[in-house]
Amino acid sequence: MTTGFTEQRVTVADDVSLHVAVGGSGSPVVLLHGFPQTHLMWRHVAADLAADHTVIVPDLRGYGASDKPADPDGHAYSKRTMGRDVVALARALGHERFALAGHDRGALVAIRTGLDHPEAVTHLASLDVLPTLDTWDVMRGTSAAVGFHLYLMAQPPGLPEAMIAGAADEFFGHFLDVWATDPDAIPADVRAEYLRASREAIPSIVADYRASAGVDVAHDRADLESGAVLRMPVTVLQQDWGTALGFDAAARWRAWAPDLDHRTVTCGHFMAEEAPADVVKALRDLLAR
């Protein structure tokens, strides 16, 4: 991960252990990675935060060096299940309450964790996603082509896994290429690790996305109908997807997060690697609220 961090495996469920890097001391902050990445995406941000926080950086279940359980009923990779992993991980490391930041897929896990476990999550940051229900609602017409992978991996088991496996490096590498505005932010060795890790996790990555077209939508809709919101201070860092796709991103977020700091960034999707100083500042501002 980076100097001063130790890596270990922590059991979070009967059949699942997570690979996690831990460093620093102080109030705990958990950082969740996105697609197609691993905990390594936080290497710059984690090193800075570790100066005065205990920083916990896992590979999500199904990714990196964490376990990749089978998904017989479509629930093994629900964000509710993955959120339970996060709470169990923090508790196993001695923390009942913690701040939580997630990027991309990790942000969806963070949002669900905040909704399901408000007693555990003190602060929440989301990097470059909308909540699941809103994501599907704004993807319309030809502009939805930017999210073609969402529709591909929503298909029943078999076809998407086979198609991706047939050109795995090209598929995962496509997102590393087109979503970054600064290609140098992901050096060759880190890129190679992302591709290797993703290549070895195709079924579980697809299962994660498939859950977001099914059970995750059901969970979000139930919360929306019941009036559930994120009770903790929330910071959102987001590219200007609202302008690109024709929606009010801050308004979408305010429906879920009454205590909201919504910021539009100018860097690419991989902001923790492209603009780590900006991400650190936003997280420190959040933790001070």
C-alpha positions as a Markdown table, in Angstrom:
| # | Residue | x | y | z |
|---|---|---|---|---|
| 1 | Met | 0.0 | 0.0 | 0.0 |
| 2 | Thr | 2.4 | 2.7 | 1.3 |
| 3 | Thr | 5.0 | 3.1 | 3.9 |
| 4 | Gly | 3.6 | 2.7 | 7.4 |
| 5 | Phe | 0.7 | 0.5 | 6.4 |
| 6 | Thr | 0.4 | -3.2 | 7.3 |
| 7 | Glu | -1.6 | -5.7 | 5.3 |
| 8 | Gln | -3.7 | -8.5 | 6.8 |
| 9 | Arg | -6.8 | -10.6 | 6.3 |
| 10 | Val | -9.9 | -10.1 | 8.4 |
| 11 | Thr | -12.9 | -12.4 | 8.6 |
| 12 | Val | -16.1 | -10.5 | 8.1 |
| 13 | Ala | -18.6 | -13.2 | 7.4 |
| 14 | Asp | -18.8 | -17.0 | 7.6 |
| 15 | Asp | -17.4 | -17.5 | 4.1 |
| 16 | Val | -15.6 | -14.2 | 3.5 |
| 17 | Ser | -12.3 | -12.6 | 4.6 |
| 18 | Leu | -11.2 | -9.2 | 3.3 |
| 19 | His | -7.7 | -8.2 | 2.5 |
| 20 | Val | -7.1 | -4.8 | 4.2 |
| 21 | Ala | -4.3 | -2.3 | 4.7 |
| 22 | Val | -4.2 | -0.4 | 8.0 |
| 23 | Gly | -2.0 | 2.6 | 9.0 |
| 24 | Gly | -1.8 | 5.6 | 11.2 |
| 25 | Ser | -3.5 | 6.4 | 14.5 |
| 26 | Gly | -6.4 | 8.4 | 15.6 |
| 27 | Ser | -10.1 | 8.4 | 14.7 |
| 28 | Pro | -10.9 | 5.8 | 12.1 |
| 29 | Val | -11.5 | 6.4 | 8.4 |
| 30 | Val | -12.5 | 3.6 | 6.1 |
| 31 | Leu | -11.8 | 4.0 | 2.4 |
| 32 | Leu | -13.6 | 1.9 | -0.2 |
| 33 | His | -12.2 | 1.5 | -3.8 |
| 34 | Gly | -14.1 | 1.6 | -7.1 |
| 35 | Phe | -14.0 | -0.3 | -10.4 |
| 36 | Pro | -11.8 | -1.5 | -12.0 |
| 37 | Gln | -9.5 | -1.0 | -9.1 |
| 38 | Thr | -8.4 | -2.3 | -5.7 |
| 39 | His | -7.4 | -0.6 | -2.4 |
| 40 | Leu | -4.3 | 0.7 | -4.2 |
| 41 | Met | -6.3 | 3.6 | -5.6 |
| 42 | Trp | -6.2 | 5.2 | -2.2 |
| 43 | Arg | -2.4 | 5.1 | -1.8 |
| 44 | His | -1.9 | 8.9 | -1.9 |
| 45 | Val | -5.0 | 9.9 | 0.1 |
| 46 | Ala | -4.4 | 7.1 | 2.7 |
| 47 | Ala | -0.8 | 8.2 | 3.3 |
| 48 | Asp | -1.9 | 11.8 | 4.0 |
| 49 | Leu | -4.8 | 10.9 | 6.3 |
| 50 | Ala | -2.7 | 8.5 | 8.3 |
| 51 | Ala | -0.9 | 11.5 | 9.8 |
| 52 | Asp | -3.8 | 11.9 | 12.3 |
| 53 | His | -6.3 | 9.1 | 11.6 |
| 54 | Thr | -6.4 | 5.3 | 11.7 |
| 55 | Val | -6.9 | 4.6 | 8.0 |
| 56 | Ile | -8.5 | 1.3 | 7.0 |
| 57 | Val | -8.3 | 0.4 | 3.3 |
| 58 | Pro | -9.9 | -3.0 | 2.2 |
| 59 | Asp | -10.4 | -4.7 | -1.0 |
| 60 | Leu | -14.1 | -5.1 | -1.3 |
| 61 | Arg | -15.5 | -8.7 | -1.4 |
| 62 | Gly | -15.2 | -9.9 | -4.9 |
| 63 | Tyr | -12.2 | -7.7 | -5.7 |
| 64 | Gly | -8.4 | -7.7 | -5.4 |
| 65 | Ala | -7.1 | -10.1 | -2.8 |
| 66 | Ser | -10.4 | -10.4 | -0.8 |
| 67 | Asp | -12.5 | -13.5 | -1.0 |
| 68 | Lys | -14.9 | -14.0 | -3.9 |
| 69 | Pro | -17.9 | -16.1 | -2.7 |
| 70 | Ala | -20.3 | -17.6 | -5.1 |
| 71 | Asp | -23.6 | -15.8 | -5.7 |
| 72 | Pro | -26.3 | -18.5 | -5.9 |
| 73 | Asp | -29.3 | -16.2 | -5.0 |
| 74 | Gly | -28.2 | -12.7 | -6.2 |
| 75 | His | -27.6 | -11.4 | -2.7 |
| 76 | Ala | -23.9 | -12.2 | -2.1 |
| 77 | Tyr | -22.9 | -8.9 | -3.7 |
| 78 | Ser | -25.8 | -6.7 | -2.7 |
| 79 | Lys | -24.5 | -3.4 | -1.3 |
| 80 | Arg | -26.4 | -4.3 | 1.9 |
| 81 | Thr | -24.3 | -7.5 | 2.2 |
| 82 | Met | -21.1 | -5.6 | 1.4 |
| 83 | Gly | -22.0 | -2.9 | 3.9 |
| 84 | Arg | -22.2 | -5.5 | 6.6 |
| 85 | Asp | -18.7 | -6.5 | 5.6 |
| 86 | Val | -17.5 | -2.9 | 6.2 |
| 87 | Val | -19.1 | -2.7 | 9.7 |
| 88 | Ala | -17.7 | -6.1 | 10.6 |
| 89 | Leu | -14.3 | -5.2 | 9.4 |
| 90 | Ala | -14.2 | -2.0 | 11.5 |
| 91 | Arg | -15.5 | -3.8 | 14.6 |
| 92 | Ala | -12.9 | -6.6 | 14.2 |
| 93 | Leu | -10.2 | -3.8 | 14.2 |
| 94 | Gly | -11.7 | -2.3 | 17.3 |
| 95 | His | -13.9 | 0.5 | 15.9 |
| 96 | Glu | -17.6 | 0.7 | 16.6 |
| 97 | Arg | -17.9 | 4.1 | 14.8 |
| 98 | Phe | -16.0 | 5.3 | 11.8 |
| 99 | Ala | -16.0 | 7.8 | 9.0 |
| 100 | Leu | -16.5 | 6.2 | 5.6 |
| 101 | Ala | -15.5 | 7.3 | 2.1 |
| 102 | Gly | -16.1 | 5.4 | -1.1 |
| 103 | His | -15.3 | 5.9 | -4.8 |
| 104 | Asp | -17.5 | 4.5 | -7.6 |
| 105 | Arg | -18.6 | 0.9 | -6.5 |
| 106 | Gly | -17.2 | 1.6 | -3.1 |
| 107 | Ala | -19.3 | 4.7 | -2.9 |
| 108 | Leu | -22.4 | 2.7 | -3.5 |
| 109 | Val | -21.4 | 0.4 | -0.6 |
| 110 | Ala | -20.7 | 3.4 | 1.5 |
| 111 | Ile | -24.1 | 4.9 | 0.8 |
| 112 | Arg | -25.9 | 1.7 | 1.7 |
| 113 | Thr | -23.7 | 1.3 | 4.8 |
| 114 | Gly | -24.7 | 4.8 | 5.9 |
| 115 | Leu | -28.4 | 4.0 | 5.4 |
| 116 | Asp | -28.3 | 0.7 | 7.1 |
| 117 | His | -25.9 | 1.5 | 9.9 |
| 118 | Pro | -26.3 | 5.1 | 10.9 |
| 119 | Glu | -25.1 | 4.3 | 14.4 |
| 120 | Ala | -21.7 | 3.2 | 13.0 |
| 121 | Val | -21.0 | 5.8 | 10.3 |
| 122 | Thr | -20.1 | 9.2 | 11.6 |
| 123 | His | -19.3 | 11.0 | 8.3 |
| 124 | Leu | -19.8 | 9.8 | 4.7 |
| 125 | Ala | -18.1 | 10.8 | 1.4 |
| 126 | Ser | -19.1 | 9.7 | -2.0 |
| 127 | Leu | -16.8 | 10.1 | -5.0 |
| 128 | Asp | -18.3 | 10.3 | -8.5 |
| 129 | Val | -21.6 | 8.3 | -8.3 |
| 130 | Leu | -25.2 | 8.9 | -7.7 |
| 131 | Pro | -27.2 | 6.5 | -5.5 |
| 132 | Thr | -28.2 | 3.4 | -7.4 |
| 133 | Leu | -31.8 | 4.2 | -7.9 |
| 134 | Asp | -30.9 | 7.7 | -9.3 |
| 135 | Thr | -28.2 | 6.3 | -11.6 |
| 136 | Trp | -30.7 | 4.1 | -13.4 |
| 137 | Asp | -33.2 | 7.0 | -13.6 |
| 138 | Val | -30.9 | 9.4 | -15.3 |
| 139 | Met | -29.5 | 7.0 | -17.8 |
| 140 | Arg | -31.7 | 7.7 | -20.9 |
| 141 | Gly | -31.4 | 7.8 | -24.6 |
| 142 | Thr | -28.1 | 7.9 | -26.5 |
| 143 | Ser | -26.3 | 9.6 | -23.5 |
| 144 | Ala | -26.7 | 6.3 | -21.6 |
| 145 | Ala | -24.1 | 4.8 | -23.9 |
| 146 | Val | -21.5 | 6.1 | -21.5 |
| 147 | Gly | -22.8 | 3.5 | -19.1 |
| 148 | Phe | -22.9 | 0.5 | -21.5 |
| 149 | His | -21.1 | -1.7 | -18.9 |
| 150 | Leu | -24.0 | -1.3 | -16.5 |
| 151 | Tyr | -26.4 | -2.8 | -19.0 |
| 152 | Leu | -24.0 | -5.5 | -20.1 |
| 153 | Met | -23.3 | -6.7 | -16.5 |
| 154 | Ala | -27.0 | -6.6 | -15.6 |
| 155 | Gln | -27.7 | -9.5 | -17.9 |
| 156 | Pro | -28.4 | -13.0 | -16.5 |
| 157 | Pro | -25.3 | -15.1 | -15.5 |
| 158 | Gly | -23.3 | -16.5 | -18.4 |
| 159 | Leu | -23.2 | -14.1 | -21.3 |
| 160 | Pro | -21.5 | -11.1 | -19.7 |
| 161 | Glu | -18.9 | -13.2 | -17.9 |
| 162 | Ala | -18.0 | -15.0 | -21.2 |
| 163 | Met | -17.9 | -11.8 | -23.2 |
| 164 | Ile | -15.7 | -10.0 | -20.7 |
| 165 | Ala | -13.4 | -13.0 | -20.3 |
| 166 | Gly | -12.9 | -13.0 | -24.1 |
| 167 | Ala | -11.2 | -9.6 | -24.0 |
| 168 | Ala | -10.6 | -8.9 | -20.3 |
| 169 | Asp | -7.6 | -6.5 | -20.5 |
| 170 | Glu | -9.3 | -4.6 | -23.3 |
| 171 | Phe | -12.5 | -4.3 | -21.4 |
| 172 | Phe | -11.1 | -3.2 | -18.0 |
| 173 | Gly | -8.4 | -1.2 | -19.7 |
| 174 | His | -11.0 | 0.8 | -21.6 |
| 175 | Phe | -12.3 | 2.3 | -18.4 |
| 176 | Leu | -8.9 | 3.2 | -17.1 |
| 177 | Asp | -8.2 | 4.9 | -20.4 |
| 178 | Val | -11.4 | 6.8 | -21.1 |
| 179 | Trp | -12.3 | 7.8 | -17.5 |
| 180 | Ala | -9.0 | 9.4 | -16.7 |
| 181 | Thr | -8.0 | 13.0 | -17.8 |
| 182 | Asp | -4.5 | 12.4 | -16.5 |
| 183 | Pro | -3.1 | 9.1 | -17.8 |
| 184 | Asp | 0.1 | 9.5 | -15.7 |
| 185 | Ala | -2.0 | 9.4 | -12.5 |
| 186 | Ile | -2.2 | 5.6 | -12.9 |
| 187 | Pro | 1.4 | 4.4 | -13.6 |
| 188 | Ala | 2.2 | 1.3 | -15.6 |
| 189 | Asp | 2.7 | -1.0 | -12.6 |
| 190 | Val | -0.5 | 0.1 | -10.9 |
| 191 | Arg | -2.4 | -0.3 | -14.1 |
| 192 | Ala | -1.0 | -3.8 | -14.6 |
| 193 | Glu | -2.1 | -4.7 | -11.0 |
| 194 | Tyr | -5.7 | -3.4 | -11.7 |
| 195 | Leu | -5.9 | -5.4 | -14.9 |
| 196 | Arg | -4.5 | -8.6 | -13.2 |
| 197 | Ala | -6.9 | -8.3 | -10.3 |
| 198 | Ser | -9.9 | -7.6 | -12.4 |
| 199 | Arg | -9.1 | -10.4 | -14.9 |
| 200 | Glu | -9.1 | -12.8 | -11.9 |
| 201 | Ala | -12.4 | -11.6 | -10.5 |
| 202 | Ile | -14.7 | -11.4 | -13.5 |
| 203 | Pro | -17.6 | -13.5 | -12.0 |
| 204 | Ser | -17.7 | -11.5 | -8.8 |
| 205 | Ile | -17.3 | -8.1 | -10.5 |
| 206 | Val | -20.2 | -9.0 | -12.7 |
| 207 | Ala | -22.2 | -10.2 | -9.7 |
| 208 | Asp | -21.6 | -6.8 | -8.0 |
| 209 | Tyr | -22.9 | -4.9 | -11.0 |
| 210 | Arg | -25.8 | -7.3 | -11.5 |
| 211 | Ala | -26.9 | -6.7 | -7.9 |
| 212 | Ser | -27.1 | -3.0 | -8.7 |
| 213 | Ala | -29.7 | -3.8 | -11.4 |
| 214 | Gly | -31.8 | -5.8 | -9.0 |
| 215 | Val | -31.6 | -6.2 | -5.3 |
| 216 | Asp | -29.8 | -2.9 | -4.7 |
| 217 | Val | -32.6 | -1.0 | -6.6 |
| 218 | Ala | -35.2 | -2.7 | -4.4 |
| 219 | His | -33.4 | -1.6 | -1.2 |
| 220 | Asp | -33.0 | 2.0 | -2.4 |
| 221 | Arg | -36.7 | 2.1 | -3.4 |
| 222 | Ala | -37.8 | 0.8 | -0.1 |
| 223 | Asp | -35.7 | 3.5 | 1.7 |
| 224 | Leu | -37.0 | 6.2 | -0.6 |
| 225 | Glu | -40.6 | 5.2 | 0.1 |
| 226 | Ser | -40.0 | 5.1 | 3.9 |
| 227 | Gly | -38.3 | 8.5 | 3.9 |
| 228 | Ala | -34.9 | 7.1 | 5.1 |
| 229 | Val | -32.0 | 9.5 | 4.6 |
| 230 | Leu | -28.3 | 9.6 | 5.4 |
| 231 | Arg | -28.3 | 11.2 | 8.9 |
| 232 | Met | -24.6 | 12.0 | 9.1 |
| 233 | Pro | -22.7 | 14.8 | 7.4 |
| 234 | Val | -22.2 | 13.9 | 3.7 |
| 235 | Thr | -19.7 | 15.2 | 1.1 |
| 236 | Val | -20.0 | 14.4 | -2.5 |
| 237 | Leu | -17.3 | 15.0 | -5.1 |
| 238 | Gln | -18.6 | 14.5 | -8.6 |
| 239 | Gln | -17.7 | 15.3 | -12.2 |
| 240 | Asp | -20.3 | 17.4 | -13.9 |
| 241 | Trp | -22.4 | 14.5 | -14.9 |
| 242 | Gly | -25.6 | 16.6 | -14.4 |
| 243 | Thr | -24.7 | 18.9 | -17.3 |
| 244 | Ala | -23.6 | 16.0 | -19.5 |
| 245 | Leu | -26.7 | 13.9 | -18.9 |
| 246 | Gly | -29.3 | 16.6 | -18.1 |
| 247 | Phe | -30.1 | 16.4 | -14.4 |
| 248 | Asp | -29.5 | 18.4 | -11.2 |
| 249 | Ala | -26.9 | 16.3 | -9.4 |
| 250 | Ala | -27.0 | 18.3 | -6.2 |
| 251 | Ala | -30.8 | 18.1 | -6.0 |
| 252 | Arg | -30.7 | 14.3 | -6.5 |
| 253 | Trp | -28.2 | 14.1 | -3.6 |
| 254 | Arg | -30.2 | 16.4 | -1.3 |
| 255 | Ala | -33.1 | 14.0 | -1.4 |
| 256 | Trp | -30.8 | 11.4 | 0.3 |
| 257 | Ala | -28.5 | 13.7 | 2.4 |
| 258 | Pro | -29.9 | 16.7 | 4.2 |
| 259 | Asp | -26.5 | 17.7 | 5.6 |
| 260 | Leu | -24.8 | 17.9 | 2.2 |
| 261 | Asp | -21.6 | 19.5 | 0.8 |
| 262 | His | -21.8 | 18.8 | -3.0 |
| 263 | Arg | -18.7 | 19.7 | -5.0 |
| 264 | Thr | -18.1 | 19.5 | -8.7 |
| 265 | Val | -14.6 | 18.6 | -9.7 |
| 266 | Thr | -12.6 | 19.3 | -12.9 |
| 267 | Cys | -10.4 | 16.2 | -12.8 |
| 268 | Gly | -11.4 | 12.8 | -14.3 |
| 269 | His | -13.2 | 9.9 | -12.6 |
| 270 | Phe | -10.1 | 8.6 | -10.8 |
| 271 | Met | -9.9 | 11.7 | -8.6 |
| 272 | Ala | -8.1 | 10.0 | -5.7 |
| 273 | Glu | -5.2 | 9.4 | -8.0 |
| 274 | Glu | -5.6 | 12.4 | -10.3 |
| 275 | Ala | -6.2 | 15.1 | -7.7 |
| 276 | Pro | -5.4 | 13.5 | -4.3 |
| 277 | Ala | -4.8 | 16.8 | -2.6 |
| 278 | Asp | -8.3 | 18.0 | -3.4 |
| 279 | Val | -9.8 | 14.7 | -2.2 |
| 280 | Val | -7.8 | 14.9 | 1.1 |
| 281 | Lys | -9.0 | 18.5 | 1.6 |
| 282 | Ala | -12.6 | 17.6 | 1.0 |
| 283 | Leu | -12.3 | 14.6 | 3.4 |
| 284 | Arg | -10.6 | 16.8 | 6.1 |
| 285 | Asp | -13.3 | 19.4 | 5.7 |
| 286 | Leu | -16.0 | 16.7 | 6.1 |
| 287 | Leu | -14.3 | 15.3 | 9.2 |
| 288 | Ala | -14.3 | 18.7 | 10.8 |
| 289 | Arg | -18.1 | 19.1 | 10.4 |
